[in-house]
C-alpha cells in the first residue's frame, strides 16, 4: 500500500472521529458540526478558509449557507503537506 494513501486514510479517520465526538457532545444544544466542505470566514480580513472540522453554535451563522463567521471551534488536522500553512499564515489570521 502507498504511504500517501495510508496518511490520507488516517487523516480522514481522524476527522471523522473528531466530528463524531463533537456531535455526541453538542447533541441537543442547537449546535452543528461540519466537516471540510464548510468555509470559515475571517470577517476582519474578508478571507475564507476550509477547516477540517468546524463547530457552529451562533444563530447568526444560520443566515449563510456556504460559510460560517462565528464558529465556537475550528479544528485543523495537521499533515506534512499543510502544517506550515496551517500553523503560519492561516493561524495568524
N, C-alpha and C positions, 0 to 999 in steps of 0.2 A: 504494500500500500504506500502511496506517495505521502511524504511528510507534510506537504502543504495541505492535502486533504484531511489528514488527521487533525492538524491545527485548526482548520476551518470547522470541522465537526465538533471539536472541543469548544471552540468559540460559540457555535450555535447552541450546544448543550448548556454552556454557562449562561447564555442569555435566556434561554427557555426556563432554566431552573430559577434564575433570579426573578423573572417575571411571574412565575407561578407562586413563589414565596411571597412576593409583594401583593399579588392578587388575594391570596389567602389572608394576609394581614389586614388589608384595607376593606375586605368584603363588608358591605352594609354601611360604609361611611360616605358614600357619594363620590368616591374617587375612581379614577380609571388608570389602567396600566397599558402603555403602548410599547411595542417592540419595533425598533428600527425604522419603520416607514413614517413615523410622525416626526415632523421637524420641530425644533425648539427655536424660537425667535428671541434674539437679544435685542430688545426694542431700542435701547440707547445707542446701539451701533447699527441698527437695521440689518443685522446678519442672521442667517439661518444655519442651523447645524442639524445633523442627523444623529442623535444619541442612540445608543444601543437599547436602552430602556428609559422610559420617562413616565413619571407618576404625576397625575394631574388631580388636584382637589379643588381648585379655584373655579367657581361658576363662570367667571369671565371667559374662560377658555372654551366654553360651550359655543361661543359665538363664531369660532373659526374651525373649519373642518380640516385644513391641510397643515396647520401649525399650531403650537401652543406657546403662549407667552408667560404663563405664570406657573411653571412646574414647581412641585414641592420636592422632587427628587429627580436628578439626572444621573444615569449610570453609563459609564464607558468601560467596556471590557477591553483591556489593552492587548494589542498584538504587536509583534515585531514591526509590522509594516505601518502601523498607525500611532504607536506610542509617542514618538517625538511630537507629532502634531497635536495629539490629544493632551499631552502634558504641557505643551508650549502655547502656541497662539490660541488654540481653542479654549484652553483653561483660563488664559489671561482675559479673554472676552467675558 
